[in-house]
Amino acid sequence: MKLITPFTILNQKFNEMDLIRDAMNNRKLATERLHDDYRKMYKHQFA
């Protein structure tokens, strides 16, 4: 049985927050990459 202390609960919450923050950063990077791809496509299309 794992010992559950307020510290382990806090630690788990911090880990979840880190995961969420990482996911949000990665999603932002993915959307930026998508916008860059669109810009490149439109540049080629209208050039």
Short mmCIF file of the C-alpha atoms (twelve columns), coordinates in Angstrom:
data_MODEL
# 
_entry.id   MODEL 
# 
loop_
_atom_site.group_PDB 
_atom_site.id 
_atom_site.type_symbol 
_atom_site.label_atom_id 
_atom_site.label_alt_id 
_atom_site.label_comp_id 
_atom_site.label_asym_id 
_atom_site.label_seq_id 
_atom_site.Cartn_x 
_atom_site.Cartn_y 
_atom_site.Cartn_z 
_atom_site.pdbx_PDB_model_num 
ATOM 1  C CA . MET A 1  0.000  0.000  0.000   1 
ATOM 2  C CA . LYS A 2  1.298  3.422  -0.936  1 
ATOM 3  C CA . LEU A 3  1.452  5.953  1.865   1 
ATOM 4  C CA . ILE A 4  -0.698 8.956  1.014   1 
ATOM 5  C CA . THR A 5  0.368  12.149 2.725   1 
ATOM 6  C CA . PRO A 6  -0.657 15.703 1.898   1 
ATOM 7  C CA . PHE A 7  2.759  16.003 0.260   1 
ATOM 8  C CA . THR A 8  2.169  13.089 -2.127  1 
ATOM 9  C CA . ILE A 9  -1.228 14.544 -3.058  1 
ATOM 10 C CA . LEU A 10 0.362  17.946 -3.680  1 
ATOM 11 C CA . ASN A 11 3.135  16.312 -5.665  1 
ATOM 12 C CA . GLN A 12 0.571  14.528 -7.824  1 
ATOM 13 C CA . LYS A 13 -1.240 17.819 -8.462  1 
ATOM 14 C CA . PHE A 14 2.023  19.481 -9.473  1 
ATOM 15 C CA . ASN A 15 2.774  16.612 -11.850 1 
ATOM 16 C CA . GLU A 16 -0.676 16.979 -13.414 1 
ATOM 17 C CA . MET A 17 -0.129 20.739 -13.767 1 
ATOM 18 C CA . ASP A 18 3.233  20.090 -15.444 1 
ATOM 19 C CA . LEU A 19 1.630  17.617 -17.839 1 
ATOM 20 C CA . ILE A 20 -1.146 20.084 -18.655 1 
ATOM 21 C CA . ARG A 21 1.372  22.906 -19.143 1 
ATOM 22 C CA . ASP A 22 3.474  20.700 -21.434 1 
ATOM 23 C CA . ALA A 23 0.396  19.692 -23.417 1 
ATOM 24 C CA . MET A 24 -0.643 23.319 -23.818 1 
ATOM 25 C CA . ASN A 25 2.857  24.341 -24.935 1 
ATOM 26 C CA . ASN A 26 2.998  21.479 -27.407 1 
ATOM 27 C CA . ARG A 27 -0.439 22.337 -28.751 1 
ATOM 28 C CA . LYS A 28 0.590  25.976 -29.205 1 
ATOM 29 C CA . LEU A 29 3.711  24.854 -31.045 1 
ATOM 30 C CA . ALA A 30 1.618  22.574 -33.262 1 
ATOM 31 C CA . THR A 31 -0.783 25.391 -34.171 1 
ATOM 32 C CA . GLU A 32 2.141  27.734 -34.876 1 
ATOM 33 C CA . ARG A 33 3.640  25.089 -37.148 1 
ATOM 34 C CA . LEU A 34 0.294  24.757 -38.903 1 
ATOM 35 C CA . HIS A 35 0.081  28.519 -39.438 1 
ATOM 36 C CA . ASP A 36 3.609  28.534 -40.835 1 
ATOM 37 C CA . ASP A 37 2.664  25.746 -43.243 1 
ATOM 38 C CA . TYR A 38 -0.397 27.700 -44.366 1 
ATOM 39 C CA . ARG A 39 1.714  30.822 -44.894 1 
ATOM 40 C CA . LYS A 40 4.164  28.854 -47.020 1 
ATOM 41 C CA . MET A 41 1.322  27.322 -49.032 1 
ATOM 42 C CA . TYR A 42 -0.323 30.682 -49.692 1 
ATOM 43 C CA . LYS A 43 3.022  32.287 -50.582 1 
ATOM 44 C CA . HIS A 44 3.571  29.617 -53.233 1 
ATOM 45 C CA . GLN A 45 -0.019 29.876 -54.426 1 
ATOM 46 C CA . PHE A 46 -0.047 33.639 -54.939 1 
ATOM 47 C CA . ALA A 47 3.602  34.115 -55.921 1 
# 
